[in-house]
Amino acid sequence: MSSFERYYFGVILRPSPTFAALVRDDHRLRYGFMAIGLNIVLYTLVYIFLTAGAGAPSSFTPWLAIPKESYYFYNRFLLAPSMLLAWIASAGVAQLLSKPFGGKAEFEDMLSLFGFAVSVACLASLLHDLPDSFLGAVGLIDLKEYEVALNSPTIWRVILLTLYSLSVLWFFLLYIKAVKVAQQISRGPAMLVGSVSYILYQVVFLIFNR
């Protein structure tokens, strides 16, 4: 496997020692960009499939002035910049908040580790989003009816909530571990900084994708 693949699977299986090795790698920032880029590509595919399958949200109205019928079409273009902005903002906040606790990392360290944290944590939600949107794009399921099922008391909703909950928990875990390893601070401050940074990531991302 390439170095990137080793780091990627390492974050899945053994995040703390993998983060420790990654932060010492001279190519860490490039790998971080590759990790976040992989996530952008996969989720852009999700929105391409949703657009091709004529999907539309049924349970909410977009905050931006976007018609529901065109929501996924425009999200294909909003996803990449909003994910990059959320990634950079959360890394910056982690860097700043860690300093009072004696944080030792550079900004590039947090960018690299958070790139992998975002990409790996999203695997759980992609396990639902990517195959289901593809099935809609090829006409095997009706995406509008499926959207209604996801917001009704069905087994599909249970699966969705389970995978999304796993993604959120994985996000918190990886963000906290990334801060602890990179900044070399104790567990309590790492939990605080990692949690605040992850929440900021989701807030920034939600502003552009809701």
N, C-alpha and C positions, 0 to 999 in steps of 0.2 A: 504494500500500500504506500501511497505518497505520504509525505509528512502531514498534509492537510487531512487526509483520510484518517490517519492515526490519531490526530488531535480530535477530530470530530467524533469518532467512535469512543475515544478515551473520555470525552466529556459526558457521553451517555453512560458509560460503564463505571468510570472512576474519575469524577469531576475534579476533586481537590488536587490529586497528584498530577493530573493532566493540565490543570490551570497553572500549577507550579512550574511545570516544564515549559509550557507555552510562554509564560511571562519572561522566560530567560532566552527565548528564541529571537534571533535578530529579524526574522521574517514574520513576527507575530502580527503586525498591523496588516500586512498583506493577507494573511490567513483569516484575520478578523473580517476584512472586507469580503473575502471569498465566502465566509460563513453567512454573513448578512445578505450577500448577493444571492446565494442559493435560496434563501428564504424568500427573497423578493421575487425571484423567477418562479418558484413554485406557487406562491400566492397570486402572482399575476396570471398564471395559468388558470387558477381557480376562477378569477373574475372573467377571463376570456371564455371559459366553459359556461359560466353562468350567463354571460351575454348571449352566447350562441344558443343556449337552451331557453332563452326568453324568460329567465328568472327575474323575480322582483321581490323585495322585502314585503312581508305582510303584517308584521307586528310593530313597525315603527315608521316614522316619517323622517327622512334624512334632515340633519340640522342644516346642511348647506342647501341652497335653493336648487335642488336636483329632483326632477320628477322620479317617482318610484320606478317607473318603467325603464328609466335611463340610468338608474343608480349604479348598477354593476358595470355599465359601459364606461362611465366616467371614473369609476374606482380603479379601472385598469391603469389609468394615468396618475391618479392620486396616491396609489399605494406606495410606489418606490420612494418619492420624495418625503412622504409622511413617515415611512418606516426609518429612512435614513436620519431625518430630523429627530425623531423620538430616540433613536439609538445614540446619536451624538449628544443630545440634551441630557439623557440619563447618565451617560458616562461623565459628562462635565459636572453634573450635580454630585455624583459619587466621589469624584476627585476633590471637589470643594468641601464636601461634608466630612470627608475622611481626614483632612488636615488637622482639625482640632484634636483628633484622637491619635495623632502621630503617624498618619498615613505616609507611606514611603513610595507609592507607585507614581509613574508618569501617566499623563493623560492617554498616551498611546496604549499603555497597558490595559486600562479600563476599556478602551474602545475594542481592543482585540478580544478580551475575555467576554465582554458583553455581546460582541458579535456572535460568538459561539453560543452563549447563553440564550439569546433570542432564537437563533436558528434551531437549536436542539429542543427547547421548550415548545416551540411551535409544531414539532413533529406530532404531538398528541392531537392537536386540533386539525392538522392536515390529514390525519388518518381518517377523519370524517369528511372534511371539506373537499379534498382533491378527488377522491373516487366518486363521491355523490354528484359533484358538479360535472364531472366527466360523463357520468351516466345520463345526466340531463342533456348535455350537449349532443350526445349521440342518439337521443330520443328514447332511451330505455325507461326513463322516469319523467313525469311531468313536474318540472321544478316549482311551478306555482302551487300545485297540490301538495308537493313535498314540503314546501315552506309552511303551508298551513298545518301539516302534520307535525312539524317540528315545534310549533307553538300550541299544540294540543296535547292532552295527556295520553301519549302514545309511546310505544317502545322506542321509536326513533328519537323522540325527545329525551328519553332516558339515556340513550347512547350519546346523543349530542352533549347533554349536560355533564355526563361522566367524563368524556374526553376533554371538554373545555375546562372542567374543574382540575383534571390532571395537568393540563397545560399551565394553568395559573399556579398550582402548587409547585410545578417544576420550575417555572419562572422564578418564584420567590427563592427556592432552594439554590438555583444556579447563580442568581444575582448575589445572594448573601455569600455563597462560597467564593465567587469571583472577587468580591470586595475583600473578604478575609485573607485570601491568598495573595492578591496583588498588593494590597495596602499594608499587610502584616499587622493588623490590629486584632484586638480580642473579639470574642464571639458576640458579646452584647452590642458594641458599636457597629460591628459588621452587619448584624441583623437590622439595626436601625437604618444605616446608610443604604444597605441593599434593598430594603423594603421601600424606602422613600424613592429611591432611584427607579425601581420597577414601577411603582405607582405613577411616577412622572412619565415614564415611557408609555404606559397605557393611556394616560390623559392626553398626551400630545397626539398619539396615534388615533385616539377616539375622535378628537376634534375634526380631523380630516376624513375619517372613514365611518362616520355615523350619520 
